Amino acid sequence: MKSNINKKTILLGLLSLLLFITACKKALDINQDPNNPSLDQGNPRLVFPAAVMATAGMEGGDIAILGGIWGEYVTQSALANQYKFIDAYDVKSTDLNSQYSGLFTGGLKNYQFVIDKARDAQDWNFYLMSEVMKAYNTGLLVDLYDKVPYSEALGGSSNLNPHFDNGDAIYADLIAGIDSAMAKDFTASSNSTPGTADLIFGGDMDKWKRFANTMELKLYLRMVNANASGAQAGIQKLYTNGAEFLETDAGIFGFTDVPGQDNPLYEQNIRQLNTPNNLRASRTFVSWLEDNNDPRIESYFGTTTPNSIHQGDYLGTDPSYQSAAVFVESPTDPVIFISAAESYFLQAEARERYFSGDQAESLYNQGVLAAFTSVGQDGSSFITGAYKYPTGSLEQKIEAISTQKWASFAYGVHFIEGFFEKQRTGYPLTSPVYSTDGSYVSGQFVVSKNSVLPPGALPRRLAYPDVEVSRNSNTPELIPITVPVWWGKP
């Protein structure tokens, strides 16, 4: 399931990042200072891996922590204070500024630079790779903030106050970009061999085409609540055109136990903080794993019987909180963009929704097996046991697929997708009672014990950060974080 990208390749990406991200932040900032240098002296072979590492660093660091807590995999330790503001849903415009800027400057604008250079050179390999990663990176911004600067955000000093595009319009443009890239001539002599500049697949363009198709499938499924007909037409077109989807993980492997060359969550949460105490097992996730006798609990929390903390109860006095299990992290953990398991679950949902369930059960089973395999466990007994595919209604089947997908996102610091999918599908369900109540159903989301939101409310988005608000006069008015983004389930 895993890529074979080695440590030297990762080092190349990190060196590229070091060389270009600083220049990108200056030359291609959201509101560019025209006195700073441009990226014209760069080239796709150097800029592309820097952009990929920027996306991985942003998603795999603070955004992973946000997703881990809001996705109720982990919660703030009762022994530390670092992430109380996230667990209380008290994320303000003063928070996550560097992550927002990084996704723009290190990600979106660098990918666009490569796209433009590759188009000029008719190098369709780098063109496709960058269109796919541009869609992934920009989709992450839209899914977090809804409207973001996009169509006018790439003009540099020509427009220091770009307007905010609607999320659905951005999605449509991202899909069109992938379609355009997929239609190019990949046999042309002008195509270069990406080699080590491709940190994800090492230049395997067949896998990139599968990644492209899987990315489109994900975008279409995400819009099922807001644009049902568009989602259906787009997905059916993919299948009519014979699209093949990922059967392996798309992500960054090859991190090493060296400061600055390790997994970004480990680097930020453990190495830089000099403590492993912050992210502890959430009762929400642990109760679901325990209820199903799921052996992945040991992979995630280091024991089959972990103590856990009820979500957001970091001020609680329960003595077991002192020994609540720490989420298992390693400096060599990968950062996953789309896993093989997620690909199978996406396909299973598409087959259920639009093809009368044909092949859906088989794809669901492959997803469960891949999710177990990713953490070194065997899930074969579960697809005929606790996780057997339901025979009931479409909604019951969507719930099964979505719940398994949620559980799979604990692998590869991919937590944020669990939070997103909860907003899209409503699964896992939200409990009417807190998890200390005797009627609580294992695995259901609860409102954080110390929530600052109105009773019963959960977060649905992020507020625009000060780095945008203070510089861009076109920033929309503040929208409460309880309001879903454009594709969210009401």
N, C-alpha and C positions, 0 to 999 in steps of 0.2 A: 504494500500500500504506500510505501514511503519513497520519496525521491532519493537519489543517490548523490545529491550535491554535497561536496566535501568541504572541509574546514577552510581550505585555501580559497575556494570560491566565495565562501562567506566573508573571508578577510578582504577579498577584492571588493565586495559590496560595501564593506565598512570603510575601506579606504576611499572608495568613490564617494561615499556619503560624506566623509570628512572633507574631501576636496570641494564638493559641490553644494552641499546643503547650506553652508554659510553664505555662499554666493547667491544661492537661490533665494534665501530669505531676504537678502538685500536687493537683488536685481529683479525678483519676481514676487515681491510681497503683495498682499491683497491690495494695498494702496502704495504703489511703488514710488520710491524716491528716485528721480531720474538721474541723480548724481552718482548712483551706485553702479558697479560694473554689471555687464550683461552676461548671459550664458553662451554667447556666440562662440566663445573659444572652446566650448565643450563639444561632445559628440555623443550619439546614442549609446555607444559601447560603454562609455563612462557614466552618463547621466541615468540610463535606465536602471542599473543595479542600485544606484544611489536612491532613486525614487522608490524602488521596491523595498529597500531597507527602511526608508522613511515611513512608508505605509505600515510595514511590520512593526516598527518601533512605536508608532502612534497607537495602533490597534492593540499591540501586545503589551503596552504599559498601562497608563492611566485609564484608557478606554476599556481594557480588560478588567481592571479593578472595578470600574463602574458597572460593567456588565456582570461581573461575578457577584456583586452585591445586589444589584437590581434584578438579576436573574435568579437570585436566592440559592445560589450554589454555596456561597460563603457569606459571612457576616463579620462585622467589626468585633475584634477581641475585647473581652472585658478587662484585659490587662494592658491595653494600649489605646491610643487616641487618634491615630493617623487618619482614619477614614470615617469618623463619626458623621461628618457632614454629608457623605454619600449615603450612609445607612439611614440617616434621618430625612433623606430626600431634600436636603438643604443646599443643593448645588446652585450657586449664584453665577452671575455674569463675570465675577472676578475669578472664577475657577475654570480650569481646563483651557486657558487661553493658548498656551503653547501647543496643545494638541490640535486645536482648531487651525491655528496658523500652519502647523506642520503638515496637516493633510492638504492644505492649499499649496504652500510653497514647496515643500519637499515632495509632495505627491502630485496633485492635479496639474500644476504648472510645469513640473518636470516631465510628466507623461506627455503633455501637449507639446513640449519642446521636442521630444523624441518623435512624436507623430509627425510634426512638421518637417523635421530633418529627414525622416525615413521616407515620407511622401516625395520630397524633392529628389531623393536618391533612388526612388522606386525600390526601396528595400522593404519588401512586404512582410518579412519575418519580424523585424523590430516594430513595424507598423501595427501588426496584429497584436503582438505582445503588449504594446503600450495602450492600444485601444481597450483591451481586456482589463488591464490594471487601472486604467483611467476610470472605467466603469465601476470597478470594485471600490476604488478609493473614493470616487465622487458619490457612489451609492451610500457609502458609510456616512458621509456628511449629510446627505439628504435624509437618511433614516434617523439621524440624531437631531437634526435641526429643522427639517421640513424644507422651507425655502432657503436657498443660499445663493450668493453671487455665482454666476456660471457663464452665461453667454457674453457678458461684458467684463468678466473677471480676468480674462487672459490678455487684456490690452495694455497692461503695464501703466506707464505714466500717461497714456492717452486718456485714461478714465480712472480717476482716483476715488470715484464714488459709484462703483458698478451697482446696477439695480439687482434685486433678488428675483430669481426665476422660480416659478412654481415647481414643486417636486415632480409632478407628473410630466411637465414639459422637459425637465432634465432627464428623467427616465427614458422618454421617447428619443431624445438625442443620443443618449448612451447606447441604446439598442441600435439606432441607425448607424452609429459609429462602428459597432461590432459587425453589423451586416456588411457595411462597406469594406471593412478589413477582410472579412471572410471571402469576399468576392474577388480578391486580388489573385494575381498569378504567382503561385508559390514555386513554380518551376523556372521563373525568370532568372537569367544570369546575373541580374542586378541585386539579387538577394544575397545578403551576407550570412555567415554561419554564426549564430549568437554565442555558442560555446559557453565559456565561464561567465560571460556577461549576463547570462540567464541564470539567476539564482534559484529559480523554481523548478525548471525541467531540464536544465543543461542544454537547451537548444532543440529539444524534441518537439517539433512543430505539430505532430499529430496530437500530442497531449495539450498543446496550446489551443488547437481547434476544439478539442473536447471541453477545455476550460471555457472557451468562448461560448459554446452552446449551453454549458451548465450555468454560466453567468446570466445568459439571456433567460433561461428557464427560471432562475431564481428571481430575476426582476419581474417577469410576467406573473409569477405566483404571488409576489408581494403586492400586486395591484388588484387582486381578486375582489377585494371589498369595494374599491373605488371605481374600478373600470372592468367589470366582469366580462363584457364582450371583447374588450381589447386583450385581456389576459387569455381568454379562450382562443381567439383568432391567432394570437402570436404563438401560443404553445402548439396549436394544431399545425401551424405552418412549419415549426421546427421539426415536428414528426413527419410531415409530408415531405420535407426536404431531406429526410434520412439522417437527421442530426444524431451524432454519437456523443455520449456524455462521459464525464470523468469516472474512471474506475480506480483512480489512485489519488492520494492527497495532493492538493495544490497548496504549497506553503514553503516556508524556509526551514530547512534542516541544517545541521552542521555547526550549530553554535558550540562554543567551547567554554570551559570554566576559567575564563580570563576576563577581568573587568573590561567592559565595553565591547566584548565579543561574545557575550552570553545572551541567553534568552532575556528579552527586555523586561518581562514581569519579574523574573528572578533578580535582575540587576537593580530594578527600581524598588521592589518591595522587600527584598532581603539584603542584597549586598550594600546598597546605598543607605538603607535605614539601619543596617547592622543589627537587625532583629528579625526573627521569623514569626513574631507573635501576632501580627495584625490580622491576617485573614484566617478566620477559624470556621469550622464546619457549621453550615446553617442547618437548623433542624428541618427545614423544608426539604432540602435535597437528601439529607441523611435518612429521614423517615421514609422517603420513597424507596431508596436503595435497600434499607433494612426490611421494609415490608415485602419486597420482592426477592429477598435473599440474593441480592445482586453482588457478585464478587468484585465488581469494579469499585466498590466502596473502599477496599484496601488499596487499590491503585491511586485513588484520589485522596484518601485520608490516612493511609499508613497502617490501618488496622481494620479488622472486621467488626469491631464494636466501638466505634468512636463516640466520645462525648461530643455533644453539639450545643450550640447556642440558639435559642429561639430568635428569629430574624429581628435585628435591631435592638435586642435587649442588652446592650453593652453596659448599661448601668445596673443590671440585675445582680442579685446577691446569691444566686444559686451556686453552692460550692463546686458543683461539677463544671461550671464555666471556667474555673481556673485550669482545668486539664482538658478543655475542649480541643479536639484534634485540629492541627494546622493543615491547611491544604498543601498537599505534596507538590513541591516545586523543585526543579533541577535547572542548573545553568545551561544544560544541553537540550532542554525541551524545545520542540519546534514551535513556530508560529504558523497556524493554519489559516488559509484564506477560504478554501472550500475543501472539505474532507471527502473521501470516498463515501463515507456513511451519509453525509449530507446530500451528496449527489444522488444516491439511491433513494433517500427519503423524498427528495424533490421529485424524482421520477415517479415514485409510488403515488404521491399526491396528484400529480398531473394525470396519471393513468386512471385514478379513481374519479377525478372531476370530469374528464373529457373523453374517456375511452371506455366507459362502463366498467371500470375496474380491471380490464384486461392487463395481466402481468403485474398488477399492483401488489399482490401478496408476495410474489417472488422477489420483487424489488425491495419491499419492506423487510423481508427476511435477510436479504443481502445487506441492507442498511444496518440492521441489528448486529449481524455477524461482524461487519466491518468496524462498527463502533466498539465492540468487545476486543477485536483483534488489535485495534490501535493502542490499547493499553495492556496488551499482553494477556488477555483473558479469552476464554472460550465461551461463546454464546450459543452454541448449538442446542443445548437443552432448553434454552429460553424461548426459542422460536416455536417450540411445540408445547411449552409450559406457560410460565408467567407472562410472557410477551407474545403469545400466540395471536396471530392476526384475527381481529374480530369478524364475525359474520353478519353483523347487524347493519345499521343505517350508514349512509355516507358520512354523517357527522361523527358517528362512533369511530369510523375508520380514520377520519381526519384527526380525531383526538389521539388515537393510538400512534399515528405517524408523527404528529407534532410532539407528543410527550417523549417518544424515543429520540426524536431529533434534539429536543431540549437536553436530555441526559447526555447525548453524544458531545455536546458543545463544551463540556468540562475538559475535553482533550484539546491540546494545542492552543491554550489561552484564547479560545474562541467564544468566551462567555457572552459577549455583546450580542451575538446572534440569538442566544437563548432569550435575552430581553426583547429583541426585535420580534421574534416569532410569537412570543406571548402577546405582544401588541397586535399582531396580525390575526392570529387564530383564536386567541382567548385561552389557549392551553399552555401549561396546566391551568386548571380552573382556579379561581380566587376563592378562598375559604370565607364563609360568613363569620367565622370565629377565629380567634387567635390560636396558635398552635399549642398553647398550654391547656386549652379546653378539651374535655374528654370526648367531645363529638368531632374533633378535628380529623379530617381525612388526610392521610399521609400524602405528601407531595404537592398539596394545594398551596398556592401562594397566600401569604398573609401580609397585612399592612405592618410595616416596621413598628416595633414597640414605641420608638421615640420619634415617630413621624411628625414633621412640621406641617403636613398637608391637612386639608379638611378630613374629617372622619370617613374612613372607607376608601379614600383616594390613593391611587398608585401613580408614580411618575410615568409619563408617556413620551417625553422629549427633553431636550436641553434648552436653556435660555441662551440667546446669543451672547458670546463673550465680549468683554470690554474692548478687546483688541479690534473687534469689528464695530461695535457701537460707537466708540470714541473717534473712529476715523472715517466712517462711512455714513453720510447723512441720509442715505437711502435705507438704512437698517429699519426693518419693520418695528412696530410697537411691540412691547413685551407681551408675550403670550404665556399664560400659565403652563407649567410643565405637566399639568394634568390633562391638557388638551392633546388628543392624538395627532400624529403627523398625517399627511394626506391619505396614506394607504391604511391607517390603523382601523381596527375593528371598533365600531362605536361602543 
